[in-house]
Amino acid sequence: SLNQFILSQSKKKNIKLGFLPTASRDNKKKIYLFYDRFKSLNIQLSHFNLCSTSDGFESWILNKDIIYIGGGNTKFMLEFWKENNLIGIFKEIYNSGTVLSGVSAGAACWFDCFLTDSDGPGYKPLNGIGLLSGSFTPHYSDSKRAEKYRENIKNKTLPDGIGVDDGVAVLFIDGNPTEVYSSRKGHNAYFVDQNKQ
């Protein structure tokens, strides 16, 4: 149902959905799962293996209605985007109205900063690409991660932000959170700041 929620954000009749598995280093299993999840729907599916080449990437992504970023190593993915001068392309398609979505690493990357376990042992803050202001953490349903996120906000290592449980999506329009969708009973999204933790 989360996939349906993402697709419902585009008003196009024949949606072009593009998958980027960069955070998993273009893992074949994750690519297969992407096609398997969406194959029964009347949409155009494609993916781009950025880890192999970035040739043709800009023309590929500019032709999509929705971009779906897979999970994996957020630090690796962001460093790869920076090294290949791709962040400007993401900002361009965001400003043009393309729906940007993703899970785990693919959700965290859009924010100013986020909490991650992709930079060695433990949870650490990292900078995202800044399309959405504030901080973020996925997997807030993990109590250890949630506690570390609240701690980082309390000591001002991270700014105020949003913690999202597994199975939950938060819709942002023009940079503002406008809707929370949960596919799991008892799972939600939470605004965390200095005063309300």
C-alpha positions as CSV (number, residue, x, y, z in Angstrom):
1,S,0.0,0.0,0.0
2,L,3.0,2.3,0.5
3,N,3.8,1.9,-3.2
4,Q,0.2,2.8,-4.1
5,F,0.5,5.9,-2.0
6,I,3.6,7.0,-3.8
7,L,2.1,6.4,-7.2
8,S,-1.0,8.4,-6.2
9,Q,1.1,11.5,-6.0
10,S,1.4,11.7,-9.7
11,K,-1.5,12.8,-11.8
12,K,-0.2,11.3,-15.0
13,K,-2.2,8.5,-16.7
14,N,0.8,6.3,-17.7
15,I,3.3,6.9,-14.9
16,K,7.0,6.6,-15.7
17,L,8.6,5.3,-12.5
18,G,12.4,5.2,-12.3
19,F,14.4,3.3,-9.7
20,L,17.9,4.1,-8.5
21,P,19.6,1.3,-6.5
22,T,22.8,3.3,-6.0
23,A,22.8,3.0,-2.2
24,S,23.0,-0.8,-2.5
25,R,25.7,-0.5,-5.2
26,D,23.2,-1.5,-7.9
27,N,22.3,-4.8,-6.1
28,K,20.6,-7.1,-8.5
29,K,18.3,-8.5,-5.9
30,K,16.9,-5.1,-5.0
31,I,16.5,-4.3,-8.7
32,Y,14.5,-7.5,-9.2
33,L,12.3,-6.7,-6.1
34,F,11.5,-3.3,-7.6
35,Y,10.2,-4.8,-10.8
36,D,8.4,-7.5,-8.9
37,R,6.6,-5.1,-6.6
38,F,5.3,-2.9,-9.4
39,K,4.9,-5.4,-12.3
40,S,1.1,-5.8,-11.9
41,L,0.5,-2.1,-12.3
42,N,-0.1,-0.2,-15.5
43,I,3.1,1.9,-15.3
44,Q,6.4,2.2,-17.2
45,L,9.2,0.9,-15.1
46,S,13.0,1.4,-15.5
47,H,16.1,1.6,-13.5
48,F,19.6,3.1,-13.9
49,N,22.8,1.5,-12.7
50,L,24.7,4.6,-11.8
51,C,27.6,2.6,-10.3
52,S,28.3,1.3,-13.8
53,T,28.1,4.6,-15.7
54,S,26.5,8.0,-15.4
55,D,26.4,8.4,-19.2
56,G,22.8,9.2,-20.2
57,F,21.6,9.6,-16.6
58,E,20.4,13.1,-17.0
59,S,18.2,12.4,-20.0
60,W,16.9,9.2,-18.3
61,I,15.9,11.0,-15.1
62,L,14.4,14.0,-16.8
63,N,11.9,11.7,-18.5
64,K,10.5,10.3,-15.3
65,D,7.3,11.3,-13.4
66,I,8.5,9.6,-10.1
67,I,11.9,8.7,-8.9
68,Y,12.3,5.9,-6.3
69,I,15.6,5.7,-4.4
70,G,16.4,2.3,-2.8
71,G,17.9,1.7,0.6
72,G,21.4,0.8,1.5
73,N,24.5,2.8,2.4
74,T,23.5,6.4,2.5
75,K,27.0,7.8,2.9
76,F,28.2,5.9,-0.1
77,M,25.3,7.1,-2.3
78,L,25.7,10.7,-1.4
79,E,29.4,10.7,-1.9
80,F,28.9,9.0,-5.3
81,W,26.3,11.7,-6.3
82,K,28.7,14.5,-5.3
83,E,31.8,13.0,-7.0
84,N,29.7,12.7,-10.2
85,N,28.1,16.1,-10.0
86,L,24.6,14.7,-9.9
87,I,23.1,16.7,-7.0
88,G,22.2,19.6,-9.2
89,I,20.2,17.3,-11.4
90,F,18.1,16.1,-8.4
91,K,17.5,19.7,-7.4
92,E,16.4,20.5,-11.0
93,I,13.9,17.7,-11.2
94,Y,12.6,18.5,-7.8
95,N,11.9,22.1,-8.8
96,S,10.3,20.9,-12.0
97,G,7.7,18.9,-10.1
98,T,9.0,15.3,-10.4
99,V,7.9,13.2,-7.4
100,L,11.0,12.2,-5.4
101,S,10.6,9.2,-3.1
102,G,12.6,6.5,-1.4
103,V,13.0,4.1,1.4
104,S,15.6,4.4,4.2
105,A,18.6,5.9,2.5
106,G,16.3,7.0,-0.3
107,A,14.2,9.0,2.2
108,A,17.1,10.4,4.3
109,C,19.1,11.8,1.5
110,W,16.6,14.7,0.7
111,F,17.0,16.4,4.1
112,D,19.6,18.9,5.4
113,C,20.9,16.2,7.7
114,F,20.0,12.8,9.1
115,L,21.0,10.0,11.5
116,T,22.7,7.1,9.9
117,D,24.6,3.8,10.6
118,S,26.3,4.0,7.2
119,D,29.4,5.8,8.6
120,G,31.0,3.1,10.7
121,P,29.7,1.6,13.9
122,G,26.8,3.3,15.8
123,Y,24.5,6.1,14.7
124,K,26.0,9.4,13.4
125,P,24.7,12.6,11.9
126,L,25.4,13.2,8.2
127,N,24.5,16.0,5.8
128,G,22.0,15.3,3.0
129,I,21.4,17.4,-0.2
130,G,19.1,19.9,1.5
131,L,15.9,19.7,-0.5
132,L,14.0,19.4,2.8
133,S,14.9,21.4,5.8
134,G,15.7,20.0,9.2
135,S,16.8,16.5,10.2
136,F,15.4,13.0,9.6
137,T,15.8,9.5,10.7
138,P,14.2,6.4,9.1
139,H,13.5,3.2,11.2
140,Y,12.3,5.2,14.2
141,S,10.5,2.0,15.3
142,D,13.9,0.8,16.3
143,S,14.1,2.0,20.0
144,K,17.9,2.4,20.0
145,R,17.8,4.5,16.9
146,A,14.9,6.6,18.2
147,E,16.7,7.2,21.5
148,K,19.9,8.2,19.7
149,Y,18.0,10.6,17.4
150,R,16.3,12.3,20.3
151,E,19.7,12.6,22.1
152,N,21.3,14.2,19.0
153,I,18.5,16.8,18.8
154,K,18.6,17.4,22.6
155,N,22.3,18.2,22.5
156,K,21.9,20.2,19.2
157,T,24.1,17.8,17.1
158,L,21.0,17.6,14.8
159,P,18.3,20.3,14.3
160,D,14.7,19.5,15.0
161,G,13.2,17.0,12.6
162,I,11.1,14.0,11.8
163,G,11.5,10.3,12.9
164,V,9.6,7.8,10.7
165,D,8.7,4.3,11.7
166,D,9.1,1.4,9.2
167,G,6.1,1.1,6.9
168,V,5.3,4.8,7.1
169,A,5.5,7.6,4.5
170,V,5.5,11.4,5.0
171,L,4.4,13.5,2.1
172,F,6.1,16.9,1.6
173,I,4.7,19.5,-0.7
174,D,6.8,22.6,-1.4
175,G,9.0,21.6,1.5
176,N,6.3,21.2,4.1
177,P,5.0,17.9,5.6
178,T,1.3,17.7,4.6
179,E,0.3,14.1,5.2
180,V,1.4,10.9,7.0
181,Y,0.5,7.5,5.5
182,S,1.0,4.3,7.6
183,S,0.8,0.8,6.2
184,R,1.4,-0.8,9.6
185,K,-0.8,-0.7,12.7
186,G,0.8,1.4,15.5
187,H,3.5,2.8,13.3
188,N,3.6,6.6,12.7
189,A,5.9,9.6,12.1
190,Y,7.0,12.0,14.8
191,F,8.2,15.6,15.0
192,V,11.1,15.7,17.4
193,D,12.4,19.0,18.8
194,Q,14.1,20.4,21.9
195,N,11.0,20.6,24.0
196,K,8.8,17.7,22.7
197,Q,10.7,14.4,22.6
